[in-house]
Amino acid sequence: MGSFCYTDPRMDYHHLEPVIGLEIHVQLKTRTKLFSPVDNHAEGAAPNTLISAIDVGHPGTLPQLNAQALRFAVRIGLALGCRINSPTFFDRKHYFYPDLPKGYQISQFDVPVASEGVLTIEHPGDPSASFSVRIERAHLEEDAAKNTHRDGKTLVDFNRAGTPLVEMVTRPDLRSPQQAKLFLQELRRLLRFLGVSDADMEKGHMRCDANISLRPVDESGRFSEHEFYPKTEVKNMNSFKSVERALTFEIKRQSDLWQTNSPPAIATTRGWNDERQVTELQRTKEAAADYRYMREPDLPSVDLSELIESESRSLPELPAARRARFRDEYAFGEKDVWVLTDDPSIADFTERSMSELYAWMAANPAVDATEENVAETLKLPLGKLASTWIGTKLLGALNARSSDIRTCHVTPENMAELLALLYTKELTATNALTVLEKMLDDGESPAHIVSAMGLRTIGDDVAMSAVIDTVLARHPKEVEAYRAGKVVLLQFFVGMVQKETRGQANPQKTKTMLEERLSA
C-alpha cells in the first residue's frame, strides 16, 4: 500500500472502502429432494412427516441424484454466464451439528457445476449507476434439517433435510449495502424467470450470508487491489431490507474499530438481530480445511454435456433483456418497466394484454390504425395507458386484496378490452375502476359489466347539453361567480355533471362544452 498506514489515527470513514461478497443459498422447486424420492414441499407439513431413511442418515442408505435439480443448476450457471464444469463431482463436507445426521453434508468442493460467471445489475432509473458482480461458483448441495430451540432444548425437524440447494458465491465486488440489495433483487428476478425457484427470502427459499470487511483508501483513491482484511460473515438476514441494514450496521461498527486503531484481526461470524438492529458475535470463522472435504464415494462423476446443450437451446428470455424489449416495443416508462417485469407472471400477463390490445385497436373502425401499423402508430399512448392500468390500478387492487395475478379472475383478453374502452373514451377512468373491481370479483368481461351497470360514456351531444343545462340551472350563484372571474368553479361544474351522469360523461368533452356554455 506504499506509504499509507492503516493505523493512521487520522483515518476517517471516508477513507475506508467496504468490500462485500455474498453467499446465497437458493432452494430449488423440484418435485422431490436432492438424494431421496421424498416430496420436496416441506412448507406447512407437520414436523418429521416428509422424511426417508436417506434423509435421516440411516446406515446402509445410498443417495440417488435428482436429475431435475442438476438440470436447474446448469440452467442457473448458463444464465449467469458461467463455465459449466463437465464432468462434475460431489463431495462430503464434514461438520457436527444436530441438524446433520450423517455428520457430513453432500456438497461440491473443487469441481462445482458452474464457475466464473457475472451478473450485471441495472440501477432502476439511473443507468449510469449500473455495475457488475463476478460469480465465483454455483454448486449443488443438500439442505440440513431445521433446529428449533425451546426451553433449553433443541428440537430437530428433518422435513427440510435433503432439499436441493444451489449455493452461489460472489467475488468481493460489492461496495455498498445498496448494491448488495440491488444484486439480490436482480438475482431473485433471474431465478424466477428461469423457473427454478420462488426465491422468496421471507419464506427461506433464498438465504443470504454476507462477508464484509473494510480497507483503507489513500487520499488519491488508490489502494492495492489484492489487499483485503479479515472479513466478518453476517448471518440470519431474511429480507432485502435486513441485508441492507445489517451491512450498514457492520460498516459503522467496523469503521469505529478502524478509527480506534483496532480493526478486526480475525475472521468472525456474526448474526443479525432484527429486533435490536445490531449484529452479534457467534463464533470465529471456519476455514475450508476445518470441513475435511473428501470425494463422495456413493455418487459417481456426472457428464453434463447433454444438459449443457439442451439448456443452452431452451434458456428463456432473462429479466434485463425483457426490460429492454418492453421499453422498445411498448414504450413503457423507466419506472413502469421495472414494475411490469419484476415477476415473470406479471411480465407474461402484460405481454399478452398488449398483444390483445393491439388486436382490439386494429379491429376498431373508429381507430386510425391497421394491423400492420398499430404498434408503431399507437405505441406511446397505449404504452402509457397500459402501464398505468396494469402496473398501478390492477396490481394495486390485487395487493389490496392480498391476491396474485396468477390466480386472479382478470384475463389478459379482458384487460385488453378494458384498455380499449378507455382509449376510445367509451368508458371514463372513474367507471373503469368500478368495472375493474367487478372483473376481479367474478371474471366477467368489461363489455358485459358496462352494459349491465349502464356505465358507457355518454356520446350524444344533445343528451350532454341537456345535462349541462340542468346543472347550470341548479347553481345560478356559481354561474354568476364564474362569469365574474372565478374560473376555478369550472371544475365544480365538471364534478356536478359527472355526479348527474353517474360518471358517464367524458371529462374533457364536458369541460369544453361547459366553457362554451358559460362564455355565451
C-alpha positions as CSV (number, residue, x, y, z in Angstrom):
1,M,0.0,0.0,0.0
2,G,3.0,2.3,-0.3
3,S,3.5,4.8,2.5
4,F,-0.2,4.7,3.5
5,C,-0.6,3.2,7.0
6,Y,-3.9,1.6,8.1
7,T,-3.1,2.5,11.8
8,D,-3.0,6.2,10.9
9,P,-5.0,7.9,13.8
10,R,-6.3,10.5,11.4
11,M,-8.2,7.8,9.5
12,D,-11.9,8.6,9.0
13,Y,-14.9,6.9,7.4
14,H,-14.4,8.5,4.0
15,H,-11.0,6.8,3.7
16,L,-12.4,3.3,4.3
17,E,-14.0,1.3,1.4
18,P,-16.4,-1.5,2.1
19,V,-15.6,-4.8,0.4
20,I,-18.7,-7.1,0.3
21,G,-19.2,-10.6,-1.1
22,L,-22.3,-12.7,-0.8
23,E,-23.1,-16.4,-0.3
24,I,-26.6,-17.2,-1.5
25,H,-28.4,-20.5,-0.9
26,V,-31.4,-21.0,-3.3
27,Q,-34.0,-23.7,-2.7
28,L,-34.9,-25.4,-5.9
29,K,-38.5,-26.2,-6.6
30,T,-38.1,-29.7,-7.7
31,R,-40.7,-32.3,-7.1
32,T,-38.5,-34.4,-4.8
33,K,-35.5,-34.0,-2.6
34,L,-31.9,-33.9,-3.9
35,F,-31.0,-37.5,-3.0
36,S,-34.2,-39.2,-2.0
37,P,-37.7,-39.7,-3.6
38,V,-39.5,-37.8,-0.8
39,D,-41.8,-34.9,-1.6
40,N,-39.8,-31.6,-1.7
41,H,-42.7,-29.4,-0.4
42,A,-42.0,-29.2,3.4
43,E,-43.7,-25.9,3.9
44,G,-46.7,-26.3,6.2
45,A,-46.2,-30.0,6.7
46,A,-46.1,-31.4,10.2
47,P,-42.6,-31.9,11.6
48,N,-40.8,-35.1,10.5
49,T,-43.5,-36.3,8.1
50,L,-41.6,-35.8,4.9
51,I,-38.5,-37.9,5.5
52,S,-36.9,-41.1,4.5
53,A,-34.1,-43.3,5.8
54,I,-31.8,-41.4,3.3
55,D,-32.8,-38.0,4.8
56,V,-32.0,-39.0,8.4
57,G,-28.7,-40.7,7.5
58,H,-29.5,-44.4,8.4
59,P,-26.6,-46.7,7.8
60,G,-26.5,-48.5,4.5
61,T,-28.6,-46.0,2.6
62,L,-27.4,-44.7,-0.7
63,P,-28.1,-41.2,-2.3
64,Q,-29.8,-41.1,-5.7
65,L,-29.1,-37.8,-7.5
66,N,-32.2,-35.8,-8.6
67,A,-31.8,-35.2,-12.4
68,Q,-34.1,-32.1,-12.3
69,A,-32.0,-30.4,-9.6
70,L,-28.9,-31.0,-11.8
71,R,-30.7,-29.5,-14.8
72,F,-31.8,-26.4,-12.8
73,A,-28.2,-25.9,-11.6
74,V,-26.9,-26.0,-15.1
75,R,-29.6,-23.5,-16.2
76,I,-28.6,-21.1,-13.4
77,G,-25.0,-21.4,-14.4
78,L,-25.7,-20.7,-18.0
79,A,-27.9,-17.7,-17.2
80,L,-25.1,-16.3,-15.1
81,G,-22.6,-16.7,-17.9
82,C,-20.7,-19.3,-16.1
83,R,-18.4,-22.0,-17.3
84,I,-20.2,-25.3,-16.8
85,N,-17.7,-27.9,-15.5
86,S,-18.2,-31.3,-17.0
87,P,-17.8,-33.8,-15.6
88,T,-18.8,-32.5,-12.1
89,F,-18.3,-34.3,-8.8
90,F,-19.9,-34.4,-5.3
91,D,-18.0,-34.2,-2.0
92,R,-18.6,-34.7,1.7
93,K,-18.3,-31.6,3.9
94,H,-17.9,-32.7,7.5
95,Y,-19.3,-30.8,10.5
96,F,-21.2,-31.9,13.6
97,Y,-24.5,-30.2,14.3
98,P,-27.8,-31.8,15.4
99,D,-29.3,-30.9,12.1
100,L,-26.9,-33.0,10.1
101,P,-27.5,-36.7,11.0
102,K,-24.8,-38.2,8.7
103,G,-22.1,-35.9,10.3
104,Y,-21.4,-34.6,6.8
105,Q,-23.3,-32.7,4.1
106,I,-23.2,-33.8,0.4
107,S,-22.0,-30.7,-1.4
108,Q,-19.4,-29.8,-4.1
109,F,-15.9,-28.5,-3.4
110,D,-13.3,-28.2,-6.1
111,V,-15.5,-29.0,-9.2
112,P,-18.8,-27.2,-8.8
113,V,-21.4,-27.3,-11.5
114,A,-20.7,-23.8,-12.6
115,S,-17.9,-21.2,-12.1
116,E,-16.6,-17.9,-13.3
117,G,-19.8,-16.0,-14.3
118,V,-21.0,-12.5,-14.0
119,L,-24.3,-10.7,-13.3
120,T,-24.8,-7.1,-14.5
121,I,-27.1,-5.0,-12.4
122,E,-29.1,-2.2,-13.8
123,H,-29.9,0.6,-11.4
124,P,-33.6,1.4,-11.6
125,G,-33.9,4.9,-13.1
126,D,-30.1,5.5,-13.2
127,P,-28.3,3.6,-16.0
128,S,-25.0,5.3,-15.1
129,A,-25.1,3.6,-11.7
130,S,-25.1,0.1,-13.2
131,F,-22.4,-2.4,-12.0
132,S,-21.3,-6.0,-12.5
133,V,-20.7,-8.7,-9.9
134,R,-18.5,-11.7,-10.7
135,I,-19.8,-15.1,-9.7
136,E,-17.1,-17.3,-8.3
137,R,-19.1,-20.5,-8.3
138,A,-22.5,-22.1,-8.2
139,H,-22.8,-25.6,-6.8
140,L,-25.4,-28.1,-5.7
141,E,-25.8,-29.3,-2.1
142,E,-28.4,-30.8,0.2
143,D,-30.0,-28.6,2.9
144,A,-29.8,-29.5,6.6
145,A,-32.6,-30.1,9.0
146,K,-34.3,-27.3,10.9
147,N,-33.4,-26.7,14.6
148,T,-35.9,-25.1,17.0
149,H,-34.6,-24.1,20.4
150,R,-37.2,-24.2,23.1
151,D,-36.9,-24.4,27.0
152,G,-33.2,-25.1,26.9
153,K,-33.7,-28.0,24.4
154,T,-33.1,-28.3,20.7
155,L,-35.8,-29.9,18.6
156,V,-35.0,-31.1,15.1
157,D,-37.4,-31.2,12.1
158,F,-36.0,-33.3,9.2
159,N,-38.6,-32.3,6.6
160,R,-36.2,-29.8,5.1
161,A,-33.2,-32.2,5.2
162,G,-32.1,-33.1,1.7
163,T,-33.9,-30.2,0.0
164,P,-31.9,-29.3,-3.1
165,L,-30.0,-26.1,-2.9
166,V,-27.8,-24.2,-5.3
167,E,-25.2,-22.1,-3.4
168,M,-23.8,-19.1,-5.3
169,V,-20.7,-17.3,-4.1
170,T,-19.8,-13.9,-5.5
171,R,-16.4,-12.3,-5.7
172,P,-16.0,-9.3,-3.3
173,D,-17.2,-6.9,-5.9
174,L,-19.9,-5.1,-4.0
175,R,-19.1,-1.7,-2.4
176,S,-22.2,-0.7,-0.5
177,P,-25.3,-2.2,1.2
178,Q,-27.5,-0.7,-1.5
179,Q,-25.5,-2.5,-4.2
180,A,-25.9,-5.8,-2.2
181,K,-29.7,-5.3,-2.1
182,L,-30.0,-4.5,-5.8
183,F,-27.9,-7.5,-6.6
184,L,-30.1,-9.8,-4.6
185,Q,-33.3,-8.3,-6.1
186,E,-32.0,-8.9,-9.6
187,L,-30.9,-12.4,-8.7
188,R,-34.4,-13.2,-7.5
189,R,-35.9,-11.9,-10.8
190,L,-33.4,-14.1,-12.7
191,L,-34.3,-17.2,-10.7
192,R,-38.0,-16.7,-11.1
193,F,-37.6,-16.1,-14.9
194,L,-35.7,-19.3,-15.1
195,G,-38.5,-21.2,-13.3
196,V,-36.0,-22.8,-10.8
197,S,-37.1,-21.2,-7.5
198,D,-39.7,-18.9,-6.0
199,A,-36.6,-17.2,-4.3
200,D,-38.7,-15.7,-1.5
201,M,-36.4,-14.6,1.2
202,E,-39.1,-14.2,3.8
203,K,-40.1,-17.9,3.3
204,G,-36.5,-19.1,3.3
205,H,-36.4,-20.0,-0.4
206,M,-33.4,-17.7,-0.8
207,R,-31.0,-17.3,2.1
208,C,-28.1,-14.9,2.1
209,D,-24.9,-14.6,4.2
210,A,-22.8,-11.5,3.6
211,N,-19.0,-11.3,4.0
212,I,-17.8,-7.7,4.7
213,S,-14.5,-6.0,5.5
214,L,-13.2,-2.5,5.2
215,R,-10.0,-1.4,3.6
216,P,-8.2,1.9,3.7
217,V,-8.0,4.1,0.6
218,D,-5.4,6.9,0.3
219,E,-6.4,10.5,-0.5
220,S,-6.0,9.9,-4.2
221,G,-8.5,7.0,-4.0
222,R,-5.8,4.3,-4.6
223,F,-5.4,1.0,-2.8
224,S,-3.9,-2.3,-3.5
225,E,-6.4,-4.4,-5.5
226,H,-5.4,-7.5,-3.7
227,E,-5.2,-6.0,-0.2
228,F,-8.0,-7.5,1.9
229,Y,-8.5,-7.6,5.6
230,P,-10.2,-10.2,7.9
231,K,-13.8,-10.4,7.0
232,T,-16.9,-10.7,9.1
233,E,-19.6,-13.1,7.9
234,V,-23.1,-11.9,8.7
235,K,-26.0,-14.4,9.0
236,N,-29.7,-14.5,9.9
237,M,-30.9,-12.0,7.3
238,N,-34.3,-12.9,5.9
239,S,-35.2,-9.9,3.7
240,F,-33.6,-7.5,1.3
241,K,-34.1,-4.7,3.9
242,S,-32.4,-6.8,6.6
243,V,-29.4,-7.4,4.4
244,E,-29.1,-3.7,3.7
245,R,-29.5,-2.7,7.4
246,A,-27.1,-5.4,8.7
247,L,-24.4,-4.3,6.2
248,T,-24.9,-0.7,7.1
249,F,-24.5,-1.5,10.8
250,E,-21.3,-3.5,10.1
251,I,-19.8,-0.7,8.1
252,K,-20.4,1.7,11.1
253,R,-19.2,-0.9,13.6
254,Q,-16.0,-1.8,11.7
255,S,-15.2,1.8,10.8
256,D,-15.4,2.7,14.5
257,L,-12.8,-0.1,15.2
258,W,-10.5,1.4,12.5
259,Q,-10.9,4.8,14.0
260,T,-9.5,3.5,17.3
261,N,-6.6,1.7,15.5
262,S,-8.1,-1.8,16.3
263,P,-9.5,-3.1,13.0
264,P,-10.8,-6.7,13.0
265,A,-7.8,-9.1,13.4
266,I,-9.5,-12.4,12.7
267,A,-12.4,-13.7,10.6
268,T,-15.6,-14.0,12.6
269,T,-19.3,-14.9,12.2
270,R,-22.0,-12.6,13.5
271,G,-25.8,-12.9,13.5
272,W,-28.2,-10.1,12.6
273,N,-30.6,-9.3,15.4
274,D,-33.5,-7.8,13.6
275,E,-35.3,-6.7,16.8
276,R,-32.3,-4.8,18.1
277,Q,-31.0,-3.8,14.7
278,V,-27.4,-5.0,15.5
279,T,-25.1,-7.8,14.6
280,E,-24.0,-10.1,17.4
281,L,-20.8,-12.3,17.7
282,Q,-21.5,-16.0,17.2
283,R,-18.1,-17.7,16.5
284,T,-14.8,-17.4,14.7
285,K,-15.0,-18.4,11.0
286,E,-14.2,-21.9,9.9
287,A,-11.7,-22.4,7.1
288,A,-12.1,-25.0,4.3
289,A,-9.7,-27.3,6.0
290,D,-12.0,-27.5,9.0
291,Y,-14.6,-29.3,6.9
292,R,-12.3,-32.1,5.8
293,Y,-13.7,-32.3,2.3
294,M,-13.5,-35.6,0.5
295,R,-15.0,-37.1,-2.7
296,E,-18.5,-38.6,-2.1
297,P,-17.8,-42.3,-2.8
298,D,-21.5,-43.1,-3.3
299,L,-22.1,-40.7,-6.2
300,P,-20.1,-41.1,-9.5
301,S,-19.0,-38.1,-11.6
302,V,-21.6,-36.7,-13.9
303,D,-21.1,-35.8,-17.6
304,L,-23.1,-32.6,-18.2
305,S,-22.5,-32.3,-22.0
306,E,-26.1,-33.2,-23.0
307,L,-27.6,-30.9,-20.3
308,I,-25.4,-28.0,-21.4
309,E,-26.6,-28.4,-25.0
310,S,-30.3,-28.7,-24.2
311,E,-30.4,-26.0,-21.6
312,S,-28.5,-23.6,-23.8
313,R,-31.1,-24.1,-26.5
314,S,-34.1,-23.6,-24.2
315,L,-32.8,-20.8,-22.0
316,P,-35.7,-18.3,-21.6
317,E,-35.6,-14.5,-22.1
318,L,-33.9,-13.1,-19.0
319,P,-35.1,-10.0,-16.9
320,A,-32.6,-7.5,-18.4
321,A,-33.5,-8.5,-21.9
322,R,-37.2,-8.3,-21.2
323,R,-36.9,-4.9,-19.7
324,A,-35.0,-3.6,-22.8
325,R,-37.6,-5.2,-25.1
326,F,-40.6,-3.7,-23.1
327,R,-39.0,-0.3,-23.3
328,D,-38.6,-0.6,-27.1
329,E,-41.8,-2.5,-28.1
330,Y,-44.3,-0.9,-25.8
331,A,-42.8,2.4,-24.9
332,F,-43.2,1.8,-21.2
333,G,-41.6,4.4,-18.9
334,E,-38.5,3.6,-17.0
335,K,-40.2,3.2,-13.6
336,D,-43.1,1.3,-15.2
337,V,-40.9,-1.2,-16.9
338,W,-39.4,-2.4,-13.6
339,V,-42.8,-2.9,-12.1
340,L,-44.1,-4.8,-15.1
341,T,-41.1,-7.2,-15.4
342,D,-40.4,-7.7,-11.7
343,D,-42.0,-11.1,-11.8
344,P,-42.4,-13.4,-14.9
345,S,-46.1,-13.9,-14.3
346,I,-46.7,-10.1,-14.4
347,A,-44.5,-9.7,-17.5
348,D,-46.3,-12.6,-19.3
349,F,-49.7,-11.1,-18.4
350,T,-48.6,-7.6,-19.6
351,E,-47.3,-9.0,-22.9
352,R,-50.5,-11.0,-23.6
353,S,-52.6,-7.9,-22.7
354,M,-50.6,-5.7,-25.1
355,S,-51.0,-8.2,-27.9
356,E,-54.7,-8.4,-27.4
357,L,-54.9,-4.6,-27.1
358,Y,-53.2,-4.1,-30.5
359,A,-55.7,-6.5,-32.0
360,W,-58.7,-4.6,-30.5
361,M,-57.3,-1.4,-31.9
362,A,-56.7,-2.7,-35.4
363,A,-60.2,-4.2,-35.5
364,N,-61.9,-0.9,-34.3
365,P,-63.1,1.1,-37.4
366,A,-63.1,4.3,-35.3
367,V,-59.4,4.0,-34.6
368,D,-56.9,5.2,-37.3
369,A,-54.7,2.2,-37.3
370,T,-54.3,-1.1,-39.1
371,E,-53.0,-4.5,-38.1
372,E,-49.7,-3.7,-39.8
373,N,-49.0,-0.3,-38.2
374,V,-51.0,-0.3,-35.0
375,A,-47.9,-1.0,-32.8
376,E,-45.9,2.0,-34.2
377,T,-48.9,4.3,-34.6
378,L,-50.3,3.9,-31.1
379,K,-47.3,2.7,-29.2
380,L,-46.8,5.8,-27.0
381,P,-50.4,6.4,-25.9
382,L,-51.2,2.7,-25.5
383,G,-48.0,2.1,-23.6
384,K,-48.8,4.9,-21.1
385,L,-52.4,3.7,-20.7
386,A,-51.4,0.0,-20.2
387,S,-48.6,0.7,-17.8
388,T,-50.9,2.9,-15.6
389,W,-53.8,0.4,-15.5
390,I,-51.8,-2.8,-15.2
391,G,-48.8,-1.6,-13.2
392,T,-50.7,0.7,-10.8
393,K,-54.5,0.1,-10.9
394,L,-54.6,-3.7,-11.4
395,L,-51.5,-4.6,-9.3
396,G,-52.7,-2.1,-6.6
397,A,-56.1,-3.7,-6.4
398,L,-54.6,-7.2,-6.2
399,N,-52.3,-6.1,-3.4
400,A,-55.2,-4.6,-1.5
401,R,-57.0,-8.0,-1.8
402,S,-53.8,-9.9,-0.9
403,S,-54.2,-11.6,-4.3
404,D,-51.9,-12.7,-7.1
405,I,-52.0,-12.1,-10.8
406,R,-51.5,-15.8,-11.4
407,T,-54.8,-16.7,-9.7
408,C,-57.0,-13.6,-10.2
409,H,-60.1,-13.6,-12.4
410,V,-58.9,-10.9,-14.8
411,T,-57.6,-12.4,-18.0
412,P,-55.3,-10.6,-20.5
413,E,-58.1,-10.6,-23.0
414,N,-60.5,-8.8,-20.7
415,M,-57.8,-6.4,-19.5
416,A,-57.1,-5.5,-23.1
417,E,-60.8,-4.9,-23.7
418,L,-61.0,-2.6,-20.7
419,L,-58.0,-0.7,-22.0
420,A,-59.6,-0.4,-25.4
421,L,-62.8,1.0,-23.9
422,L,-60.7,3.6,-22.0
423,Y,-58.6,4.5,-25.1
424,T,-61.7,5.1,-27.2
425,K,-63.3,7.1,-24.4
426,E,-66.3,4.7,-24.2
427,L,-65.6,4.4,-20.5
428,T,-64.4,7.1,-18.1
429,A,-61.5,6.4,-15.7
430,T,-63.9,6.6,-12.7
431,N,-66.2,4.0,-14.1
432,A,-63.3,1.9,-15.4
433,L,-62.2,1.4,-11.8
434,T,-65.7,0.1,-10.9
435,V,-65.5,-2.3,-13.9
436,L,-62.1,-3.5,-12.8
437,E,-63.2,-4.3,-9.3
438,K,-66.2,-6.2,-10.8
439,M,-63.8,-8.1,-13.1
440,L,-61.7,-9.1,-10.1
441,D,-64.8,-10.2,-8.2
442,D,-66.2,-12.6,-10.8
443,G,-64.2,-12.5,-14.0
444,E,-66.9,-11.1,-16.2
445,S,-66.0,-9.3,-19.4
446,P,-65.8,-5.5,-19.4
447,A,-68.5,-5.1,-22.1
448,H,-70.9,-7.2,-20.1
449,I,-70.3,-5.3,-16.9
450,V,-70.6,-1.9,-18.7
451,S,-73.9,-2.9,-20.3
452,A,-75.4,-4.4,-17.1
453,M,-74.4,-1.4,-15.0
454,G,-75.1,1.2,-17.6
455,L,-71.6,2.7,-17.4
456,R,-70.9,3.5,-21.1
457,T,-69.8,7.1,-21.7
458,I,-72.5,9.4,-23.0
459,G,-71.5,10.3,-26.6
460,D,-74.7,12.1,-27.6
461,D,-74.1,15.9,-27.7
462,V,-77.8,16.6,-27.3
463,A,-78.0,14.5,-24.2
464,M,-74.9,16.1,-22.8
465,S,-76.3,19.6,-23.5
466,A,-79.4,18.7,-21.6
467,V,-77.4,17.5,-18.6
468,I,-75.3,20.7,-18.6
469,D,-78.4,22.9,-18.8
470,T,-79.8,21.1,-15.8
471,V,-76.6,21.5,-13.7
472,L,-76.2,25.2,-14.6
473,A,-79.9,25.9,-13.8
474,R,-79.4,24.4,-10.3
475,H,-76.4,26.6,-9.5
476,P,-77.2,30.2,-10.6
477,K,-74.9,31.8,-8.0
478,E,-71.9,29.7,-9.1
479,V,-72.6,30.6,-12.7
480,E,-72.7,34.3,-11.8
481,A,-69.4,33.9,-9.9
482,Y,-67.7,32.1,-12.7
483,R,-68.7,34.8,-15.2
484,A,-67.5,37.4,-12.8
485,G,-64.0,35.9,-13.0
486,K,-64.0,32.9,-10.5
487,V,-62.9,30.4,-13.2
488,V,-61.8,27.8,-10.7
489,L,-65.5,26.9,-10.4
490,L,-65.2,25.2,-13.8
491,Q,-64.1,22.0,-12.0
492,F,-67.1,22.3,-9.7
493,F,-69.4,22.2,-12.7
494,V,-67.5,19.2,-14.2
495,G,-68.0,17.4,-11.0
496,M,-71.7,18.1,-10.9
497,V,-72.1,16.8,-14.4
498,Q,-70.2,13.6,-13.5
499,K,-72.5,13.2,-10.5
500,E,-75.6,13.8,-12.6
501,T,-74.4,11.2,-15.2
502,R,-73.0,8.7,-12.7
503,G,-69.6,9.2,-14.1
504,Q,-70.6,8.5,-17.7
505,A,-69.7,11.9,-19.0
506,N,-66.4,12.3,-20.8
507,P,-64.5,14.8,-18.6
508,Q,-62.6,16.6,-21.4
509,K,-65.7,16.9,-23.5
510,T,-67.7,18.1,-20.5
511,K,-65.1,20.7,-19.8
512,T,-65.1,22.0,-23.4
513,M,-68.9,22.2,-23.5
514,L,-69.1,23.9,-20.2
515,E,-66.6,26.6,-21.2
516,E,-68.6,27.2,-24.4
517,R,-71.9,27.5,-22.5
518,L,-70.6,29.6,-19.7
519,S,-68.9,32.1,-22.0
520,A,-72.1,32.5,-24.1
